[in-house]
Amino acid sequence: MYGWIWRRLPGNAWVRALISLLLVLAVVYVLFQYVFPWAEPLLPFNDVTVDNGMAVNQ
């Protein structure tokens, strides 16, 4: 897959490397701005069932 993308990019190796870097940064930006916030409520990271380990005196 990466070879296919590399061959389709225009320019010499330096231009391709720059475009590849920009594509990676764009994907990371989209993930952090849109995908991860959308998926956060669906993930069980806030379902904590462990207390602080101390006995509760009532």
HELIX and SHEET records of a PDB file:
HELIX    1   1 TYR A    2  ARG A    8  1                                   7    
HELIX    2   2 ALA A   13  VAL A   30  1                                  18    
HELIX    3   3 LEU A   31  VAL A   35  3                                   5    
HELIX    4   4 PHE A   36  ALA A   39  1                                   4    
HELIX    5   5 GLU A   40  LEU A   42  5                                   3    
HELIX    6   6 PRO A   44  ASN A   46  5                                   3    
END                                                                             
